[in-house]
Amino acid sequence: MNDSSWGAPAGSGLGGPDQGPAPAGPAYDRQQAAQTRPMPIVPDVPAGGFQDGHGRGAAHPSGPLFRDETPHEHPQEPMSSPTPPPPPAPSSAPRQKKSAGRDLGAAIGVGVGLGAVIIASLFIWKPAFVGVIAVAVVVGLWELTSRLRERKAIKAPLVPLAVGGAAMVVAGYVRGAEGAWVAMALTALAVLVWRMTEPPEGYLKDVTAGVFAAFYVPFLATFVALLLTADDGPQRVLTFLILTVVSDTGAYAIGWRFGKHKLAPRISPGKTREGLVGAVTFAMAAGALCMQFMIDDGVWWQGLILGLAVAASATLGDLGESMIKRDLGIKDMGTLLPGHGGIMDRLDSLLPTAPVVWLLMALFVGTA
């Protein structure tokens, strides 16, 4: 590329070496300069730029006339395309590890603490364990009604639910299934009457939620107290707890390792069919051992049926509360138990499993 291609006017000092020395004066005389608009200021030519015959710097096409151009170190050489910048070096910052979303240490500590309280009250003094059930019921009702109020503006009355729920558990332990049913009916009636003290707007949805809460939490928990009334009641309750925990553990372990097919993706995306197989397998094995060695007059094959039923009810219970939490738009029912969520997040698979275990125990070995 020669210099004439840039359109320099004759006598401007921008010509090639064959045009002779450039005049020392300006490119235009004063009269022409007065009639001409000022030329834009051209940036200085960098060191080493092209020089004319008298050593003065002259504008050269290779100079930095535009911001996106790169000045050449040797302007006499043909222009070449700029070398692309090297790719950025990979960041040396350590990648963040994936988190399970739970504090594992806190979860283990809370689990061990709750287990110690349950075992101690269960085998030392039965009424103490009934008190543990009643406290869990009242806290669970508080969590459930609080979330309903916050997320759906549903005002299920807590006072009659808490009083009636605790009474329901005690009545079940003292008077059996008949006492539990009577306490349930009285609790529902108390919910209807209590809500009448407030304006009628939303009455139907409030009392409906209240009756549902009374059935879902205290009434189902009453079957744990019914298990306790037998002579080998502590062993029956312990079997119920072991099978439920083993079912959840088997579902998690097998699902985490081999899970590929979703069980209910719209309700709980983390659950898989492989996990359900693990829950059934683990629960049936644990059921056979518990019925054979822990329950009076129990037989191992009864434990297989019991384990299968527990795996099914525990899974349905977990999915049921997942539906409730998805409808409410929350992850956990509460924050009372670090690493676990709330009390209701621990009762989700236990509550619907209690009546199943009580019924099968009654069929297999009786209620006495």
N, C-alpha and C positions, 0 to 999 in steps of 0.2 A: 504494500500500500504506500503510495507516494503522498507528499504533503499537499499536492494540488487538489486531491480529492476532498479536502475539508473546506474548499471554496474560499481561500484567502484572496483578498483584492490585490491587484497589482500595486507594487510599491509599498506594501504594508510591512515588508520585512519578514513576511512569512513564507516567501518563496524558497525554492531550492538553491543550491550552491551556484547554479549556472546563471542566476539572475543578477549577479553583481552585488556589491556591498549595499546594504540598506541605508537610507538617509538617517542622519542623526536626529532630525526633527520629528514632530508628531506625524502620524499618518495622514492627517487632514490639516489644511491651513485654518487660520482663525475664522475667516468668513464662513467656511463650510462647517466648522465646529459650532458656530453660533446658530446655524440653521439645523443642526442635527441633535437629536436626543442623546443624552449620555449613554454610553455603552455599559452594559452590566459588568460588574467587577468579576474578573476571572481569577480563580484561586491561583496562588503562587505555584509555579512549577517546582516540584520537589527536587532536592539535590540530586545531581547526576542527570537532569533533564536535557533535552535537545538544545543546542546552542547554534546561533547563526554564525556567519563568517566573522563577525566582530566580537564574538564571545558573549553577546547578550543572549539571555534566555528567551526562547520563543515558545509559543504554545504548540504543543505536539499532540497528535491524537492519542498518544499513550498516557498523557497526563490525567490526573484525577478530575476530569471535567464533570463527571457524574458521581453521585454518592455510592453507587453500586459498582463502580469500577475500581480495579486494583492497580495502583501505579506499578510500572515495570522497572526493573532495576537497570536494564539495558534497552533504551528506547529504539536503537538502531535495529534490533532484532524484530522479526515479524511478531505480531500480537498472537497470543495463544489463549485458548479458553482457560479460565481460572481453575485451579485444582480444587476439587471438592474437599470440604473440611473433613477431617477424620471422624469416624463415629464416636459418640460420647462414651467415655469409659464407664463400665458398669459400676453402679453405686456400691460402695463398700459397707453401707449401713446394713446391719443384720435384719433379716426378714422376721416379721412378727409371727410367732407360733399361733396356730389355731387354738382357740379356747372353747371348751365345752359349754361355757356360759354358767358354770357353777363353781363355787369354791369347794374343791374336793376335800380339803382338810377340814373345813367347817362342817361339811355334810357328814363326813365320817364321825367327827366328834359328837355332833348332835344325834346321829343315829345310835351311837354307842350309849350316850346318856339316856335317851328315851328307852332303849332296850333294857338298861339296868333298872330304871324305874318300873317298867312293866313287869319284868321277871320278879323283882323284889315284892311288889304289891300282889302279884298273882299267886305266889307260893307261900307268902308269910301270912296274909290275912285277906280273905276274899272280899269283904266289904271295901277294903282300901282300893282294890282294883275296880270295883264298881264306881268309886269316887273318881278314879282316873278316867273312866269312860265318860262320866257325867261332865267333867271339866273339858275333855276333848270335844264333846258335843256342844257345849255352850260357846267355846271359842270358835268352832266351825260354823255355828249359826251366826255369830257376830261377823265373821269374815264374809260369809255368803250374803247376808243382808246389807252389809256395807258396800260390797261391790254392786249389788243390784241398785242401791240408791245412787251410787256415784255414776254408774255407766248407763242405767236405763230409767232413772228417776222413779223406781219402784220402791214404795215405802212399806215393805213387809215389817210388821211390828215385832221388834226384837224381844221386848219384855215378856209377853205371853209365850213366845217361842222358847226363850231360855228357861223360864220356870217350868213350862210344860215338858220341854225336852229332858231336863234333869229328872223330873218326876217320872217320865216315861221309862227311863233306864232303871230307876229304883223299883218301880212297879213291876217291870219285867223280871227283875231278880227276885223280888219278894213274892209276887203273885203269879208268875209265869206268863204264858202268852196271852191269857185272858186279861191280866192286869195291864199288859202293854197295849192291847187294843182299846181298852177303856180309857187309858191315859192319852192315847192318840186322838180319840174322839173328843175328849174334853179340851185338848190343846187346840184342835181345829175350831171348836166353838169359841174358845177364848180369843183366838185371832179375829174371828168375825165380829165379836162384840167390841174388842179393844179398838179396832179400826173405825168404829162408829163415832168415836169421840172427835174425829177430824172431818173436814169438809168431804162431801160425797164424790168430788172429782177424783177419778182413779181408784175408786173403792174396789171395783171388781178385779182389776189387775193386782192390786195390793194384797187382797185376801187370797187370791189364787196363788200368788207367789208365796204367801205365808204358809198355806196348807202344803204346797209342794216342799217347802223347806222343812216343815215338821215331819213329813214322810221321808224325805231324802236323807236327813242327817240323824235325828234322834231315834226314829222308829227302826231304821235299818241297824243302827248301833245297838239297839235293845237285844238283838239276837246274839250278840257277844255275851251279854249278861245272862241270857238263857242257856248258852253253852256252859257257863260257869256254875250253874245250879246242880249239875250232875256230880256224882261222887268223885269221878275223875275229871271234874270240870277244868282245873288248871291245865291238865294234859290236853284236853280238847281245845281250849283256847290257844295253847301253845302250838298245837297242830295247825289250827286255822291260820295263825300268824306265820308259821314256817312255810306253809304251802303257798301263801300269797306272796311272801318275799321271794321264795325260790322261783315262782312263776315269773315275777318281774325280772329277776336276775337272769334267768334263762332266756327270756325274750330279748333282753339287752345284749347279752353276751353273743348269742347266735346271730341276732340281727346285725350287730356291729361288725361281725366277722364275715358273714355269708349273705347278709340281706341285700337283695337286688329287686325284688318285686314288692311294690307298695301294697300294704294291706287296706288302708283307707286314706288315700292321699289328700282328700278334701277335708278330712277331720284332723288327722295326725300324720303328717308326711314322714315322720321318723319311724313309724311302725311298718314292719315288713311281714310278708307271709312266712319267710324263713324264721323270723323272730317268734311268730306264733307257734311254729313247730318246736322251737326251742323251749318255749314256755310250757307247752303240753308235755314234752319229754321230761323236763326237769321236775315239773309238778307231779307227774305220775310216779316217777321214781321215788321222790320224797314222800308221796302219799302212801306208797306200799310200805316203806320203812316205818313211817309214823304209825300207821294202823296196826302193823304187826307187833311193834315193840313198845308203843306208848299208850294205846287205847285198850281198856279192858274188853276182852272178848272180840277184839278186832282181828281181821284177816287181811293178808297182803293184797288180795284181788279187790277187796273193797277200797283199799287205798288207791289202786289204779283208777277206779271210777271216780273217786273223790278228787284225785289230782286232775283228771281231765275236766271235771266240772269247775274246779277252782280256776284253772287256766282260762276257761271260757268266760266265767263271770268276772274275773279280774281284768281281762282284756276289755270286755264290754263296759265295765265300770270306768276304766281309764279313758276309753273313747267317749263315754257319756260326759264326763267332766270336761274333756277337751272340747266337746260341742258347746258346753255352757261357756267356757272361757273364750272360745272363738266368737260366740254371739256377743259376749261382753267386751271383746276386743282387748283382752288382757293375757299376759303370759302366766302369772301366778295369782292365786287367790289372796295371798298375803305375803308378809316378810318376817313373820314371827320366828321361823326356824331358818337360821343361816345355812345356805347351801341346799335347802329343800323348798323354800317358799313359805307357804302357810300350812296350817293344820289340815285344811281341806285338800291340799296337794298331796298329803300323805294318806288321807282317808279315801281317795278316789277309787282305788281298787279294793280296799277293805270293806267298805260299806255294802256294796251289792254281793260280796262273797259271803258275808256273815250268815244271811238266811239260807244260802245254798248249803253251807257246811252244816248248819244246825239241822236242816231237813234230812240230809243224807246220814248224819250221825244218828238221828232219831230212827231212821229206817233200818240202819245196820245194827246198832247196839242199844237202841232205846234212849230215853231221856233221863233215866234215874242215875 
